[in-house]
Amino acid sequence: MTFSNSCSMFLSCLKYNGHHSHDNNNILYWKETVNFHNGCSAHLTGGSYSQGNMALPDQATFLIENTVFGHGVSLEANHHCNVGSTGVLCFPTYMFHNIQWKNTDPNTKWVWFQEPLANQLASQNFGGVFTLSPPNAQYVMSGGVLENSIFPPSFVSLVSSKFSYLLALPGEICVLSEAHYGQRYDKGILCKVPLRALKIYSRELRPESAPNLKVEMWFNKGGRLNGSPNSSQIIYFHQTGNTPKQGYALPVIPSKDHFYRLTLTSNEDIPSSWIVEFSDAVVGNRFSIDYINLSLNNRDCGVNGTVNSQHDRRFMW
């Protein structure tokens, strides 16, 4: 196994190349991470895992490629989020590119999400997206069957059942996994379309007084705010410990055909000092650029409302 460190940020960022871990209580234990300085490297590549829990980190896009997952593997999202000061918005993206999922144990929970910590006003530990890479997802959406996929045929992504707005979209684009697959996907929501993280980093809010965020979506409306939304949901405020790590996060469907509007339940404008992050630059650097149409308080973001995954991130921290 070899390691490489390609990061120039405060957090250490390691690439595991040829890491093989088997028959351990935790076959991987990773608290926090960031993206690589080169903008495209995978965190795990060319490895194999079996018989144990993979405790996965918060934040960033955790790219796993050319890796084999064997019998008895379970993937734990956000395993150390909101423990003390670790974690940010508890909404990483775990992206699979050319992996082989060979865990066929019907009694194993393949994926599991967290529950909000007790007695915390602001906790969304259940966050996180599991999704196929753009080329793998496109192959499935075009009618192909991806051999040894972690997802059932025709599905390409998974999130917690907490994000119920996805279930209201037409055509059963997203469905509850429990009806067909029991506990395998931790009662999550399986989708036939890719999902990405949308994060809003707020400032100087307190859990006891912070407003909630209302998300409205217009699905396949040509990227326009046209008529009534197809779906909406309230997203609750999140803060990690007593730190400045705070804001809101949710899964969104990347496409120029959809439109999202974000407003605060307090009827106040979303402050211009808050930072919005969509998807991740590694997606465009490695595969293809993601797009979304986005409005804050009816104020268009990006160019005529269209934001892409390669947007400026200089002021996030």
C-alpha positions in Angstrom: 0.0 0.0 0.0 1.2 3.5 -0.8 0.1 6.9 0.5 0.4 10.3 -1.2 -0.3 13.7 0.3 -1.4 16.2 -2.3 -3.1 18.8 -0.1 -2.1 22.3 0.8 -4.8 23.0 3.5 -4.8 22.7 7.3 -6.4 19.3 7.2 -4.3 16.3 6.2 -5.6 14.6 3.0 -4.3 11.2 2.2 -4.8 9.0 -0.9 -4.9 5.3 -0.1 -3.5 3.5 -3.1 -3.8 -0.3 -2.9 -5.1 -0.3 0.6 -6.4 -3.8 1.6 -8.3 -4.1 4.9 -10.2 -7.2 6.0 -11.7 -8.7 9.2 -11.5 -5.7 11.4 -14.1 -3.9 13.6 -13.4 -0.8 11.4 -11.7 -1.7 8.1 -11.5 2.1 7.6 -11.8 4.9 10.2 -11.7 8.4 8.8 -12.9 11.5 10.7 -12.5 14.5 8.3 -11.0 15.2 4.9 -10.7 17.7 2.2 -10.2 17.6 -1.6 -6.8 17.2 -3.1 -4.7 20.2 -4.2 -4.5 18.7 -7.8 -8.3 18.9 -8.0 -9.0 15.4 -9.2 -7.5 12.6 -7.1 -9.5 9.8 -5.5 -9.2 9.2 -1.8 -9.4 5.4 -2.3 -8.1 3.6 -5.4 -7.1 0.1 -6.2 -7.9 -1.4 -2.8 -10.2 -4.1 -1.4 -12.3 -4.4 1.8 -14.3 -7.1 3.4 -15.8 -8.2 6.8 -16.0 -4.9 8.6 -17.4 -1.4 8.9 -16.0 1.5 6.8 -16.3 4.6 9.0 -16.4 7.3 6.3 -15.7 11.0 6.8 -17.6 14.3 6.6 -17.2 17.1 4.1 -15.9 17.2 0.5 -16.4 14.6 -2.3 -14.9 11.3 -1.2 -14.1 9.6 -4.4 -13.6 5.8 -4.4 -12.4 4.2 -7.7 -11.3 0.8 -8.9 -12.0 -0.7 -5.5 -13.5 -4.1 -4.5 -16.0 -4.4 -1.6 -16.4 -8.0 -0.5 -18.5 -10.0 1.9 -19.6 -8.3 5.1 -18.8 -4.7 4.3 -21.0 -1.8 5.6 -20.5 1.8 4.7 -21.1 4.3 7.6 -21.8 7.9 6.5 -20.6 10.8 8.7 -19.3 8.5 11.4 -17.6 11.3 13.4 -19.7 14.3 12.5 -20.6 16.6 15.3 -18.5 14.7 17.8 -16.8 17.6 19.6 -15.7 20.0 16.9 -15.2 17.4 14.0 -17.4 17.7 11.0 -18.6 20.7 9.0 -22.1 20.6 7.6 -22.3 16.8 7.8 -23.0 16.4 4.1 -20.3 14.7 2.2 -20.7 13.0 -1.2 -19.4 9.5 -1.5 -18.8 8.9 -5.2 -18.1 5.4 -6.7 -16.2 5.1 -10.0 -15.7 1.6 -11.5 -16.1 -0.2 -8.1 -17.1 -3.8 -7.6 -19.6 -4.4 -4.9 -19.5 -8.2 -4.1 -21.2 -8.2 -0.7 -24.2 -10.4 -1.3 -25.0 -11.1 2.4 -28.8 -10.4 2.8 -28.4 -9.9 6.5 -25.8 -7.1 6.2 -26.8 -3.4 6.3 -24.7 -2.3 3.3 -25.1 1.4 4.0 -26.2 3.3 7.1 -26.9 6.9 8.1 -26.6 8.6 11.4 -29.4 9.8 13.6 -29.4 13.3 15.1 -27.6 13.4 18.4 -29.8 13.6 21.5 -30.5 17.0 23.1 -29.0 18.9 20.2 -31.1 21.7 18.6 -29.0 21.8 15.5 -27.8 18.4 14.1 -28.2 16.8 10.7 -25.8 13.9 11.1 -28.1 11.9 8.8 -26.7 13.8 5.8 -24.6 12.6 2.9 -25.0 11.4 -0.6 -23.9 8.0 -2.1 -23.8 8.2 -5.9 -22.2 6.8 -9.0 -19.6 8.8 -10.9 -21.1 10.7 -14.0 -19.9 8.1 -16.6 -21.1 5.2 -14.5 -24.5 6.9 -13.8 -25.0 7.8 -17.4 -24.4 4.3 -18.5 -27.2 3.1 -16.1 -29.6 5.9 -17.0 -29.1 5.0 -20.7 -30.4 1.5 -20.0 -27.2 -0.3 -19.2 -26.7 -2.7 -16.3 -23.6 -1.9 -14.3 -22.2 -5.2 -13.2 -21.4 -5.4 -9.4 -23.0 -2.0 -8.7 -23.8 -1.2 -5.1 -27.2 0.0 -6.3 -30.1 -2.1 -7.7 -30.6 -2.0 -11.5 -31.7 1.5 -12.8 -30.7 3.3 -9.6 -27.6 5.5 -9.3 -27.8 7.3 -5.9 -28.9 7.1 -2.3 -29.7 9.5 0.6 -31.3 9.4 4.0 -35.1 9.1 4.1 -35.1 12.5 5.9 -35.0 14.2 2.4 -38.6 13.4 1.6 -39.1 16.1 -1.1 -37.4 13.7 -3.5 -40.3 11.2 -3.1 -42.8 13.8 -4.4 -41.2 14.1 -7.8 -43.1 12.7 -10.8 -42.4 9.3 -12.3 -41.1 7.6 -9.2 -37.7 9.1 -9.9 -36.9 8.4 -6.2 -38.4 5.7 -4.0 -38.1 4.4 -0.5 -35.7 1.5 -0.4 -37.3 -0.4 2.5 -40.3 -1.7 0.5 -38.1 -3.7 -1.8 -34.7 -4.1 -0.1 -35.5 -4.1 3.6 -32.7 -2.8 5.8 -30.0 -3.1 3.1 -30.0 0.7 2.5 -31.0 1.8 6.0 -34.5 2.7 4.9 -33.0 5.4 2.6 -34.2 6.9 -0.6 -32.9 5.4 -3.8 -32.9 7.6 -7.0 -32.7 6.9 -10.7 -30.9 10.2 -11.2 -27.6 11.6 -9.8 -27.6 13.6 -6.6 -25.2 16.3 -5.4 -24.7 18.3 -2.3 -26.0 21.8 -2.0 -24.5 23.6 1.1 -25.2 27.1 2.5 -22.6 28.3 5.0 -24.2 30.8 7.4 -22.7 33.1 10.0 -23.4 34.1 13.6 -26.6 32.1 14.0 -27.6 30.3 17.2 -29.4 27.0 17.3 -32.2 28.3 19.5 -33.1 31.2 17.2 -31.9 30.2 13.7 -34.5 30.2 11.0 -35.1 27.1 8.9 -34.5 26.9 5.1 -37.3 26.3 2.7 -36.4 24.5 -0.5 -38.7 24.4 -3.5 -38.0 22.5 -6.7 -39.4 22.8 -10.2 -38.7 19.5 -11.9 -38.2 19.3 -15.7 -39.5 22.8 -16.3 -36.8 23.8 -18.7 -34.8 25.3 -15.8 -37.5 27.9 -15.1 -39.5 29.0 -12.1 -42.7 28.1 -13.9 -46.0 27.7 -12.1 -46.2 25.9 -8.7 -43.2 23.8 -7.5 -43.3 20.1 -7.9 -41.9 19.6 -4.4 -40.7 21.4 -1.3 -39.2 20.7 2.1 -38.0 22.5 5.2 -34.3 22.0 5.9 -33.2 22.5 9.5 -30.2 24.5 10.7 -27.0 22.7 11.6 -24.1 23.7 13.8 -21.1 21.5 14.7 -20.5 21.9 18.4 -19.9 25.5 19.6 -17.9 26.4 16.4 -18.4 28.6 13.4 -19.2 25.5 11.3 -22.9 26.1 10.6 -25.5 26.3 7.9 -27.8 24.1 5.9 -27.3 21.3 3.4 -29.4 19.0 1.2 -29.2 16.7 -1.8 -30.2 18.2 -5.2 -30.5 16.8 -8.7 -28.0 18.4 -11.1 -29.5 19.5 -14.4 -30.2 22.6 -16.4 -33.8 21.3 -16.7 -34.6 21.8 -13.0 -34.9 24.9 -10.8 -34.4 25.3 -7.1 -35.5 28.3 -4.9 -34.2 28.8 -1.4 -35.8 31.1 1.2 -35.7 31.5 4.9 -38.8 30.6 7.0 -38.2 33.9 8.9 -39.1 35.8 5.6 -35.7 37.5 5.9 -33.4 37.7 2.9 -30.6 35.2 2.8 -27.6 37.5 3.7 -25.1 38.1 0.9 -22.3 37.2 3.4 -23.5 33.5 3.4 -21.7 31.2 1.0 -23.4 28.7 -1.2 -21.6 25.6 -2.5 -22.9 23.4 -5.2 -21.5 20.0 -6.1 -17.7 19.8 -6.2 -14.9 20.9 -8.6 -13.5 17.4 -8.6 -16.6 16.3 -10.6 -15.9 18.7 -13.4 -12.2 18.1 -13.3 -12.4 14.4 -13.5 -15.7 13.7 -15.4 -18.2 16.4 -16.5 -19.4 19.7 -15.2 -22.6 19.7 -13.1 -25.2 22.5 -13.5 -28.1 23.7 -11.5 -30.6 26.6 -11.7 -30.7 28.3 -8.4 -32.5 31.3 -6.8 -32.0 32.9 -3.4 -35.1 35.0 -2.4 -36.0 35.2 -6.1 -32.5 36.5 -6.8 -30.8 34.5 -9.5 -27.4 33.0 -8.8 -24.6 32.4 -11.3 -25.2 33.5 -14.9 -28.9 34.0 -15.4 -29.6 31.6 -12.5 -27.3 28.8 -13.7 -24.6 27.7 -11.3 -22.0 25.0 -12.1 -19.8 22.8 -10.1 -16.6 24.7 -10.9 -17.7 28.0 -9.2 -15.4 30.1 -7.0 -14.8 28.6 -3.6 -12.2 31.1 -2.2 -14.5 32.5 0.5 -16.0 29.3 1.9 -13.7 29.2 4.9 
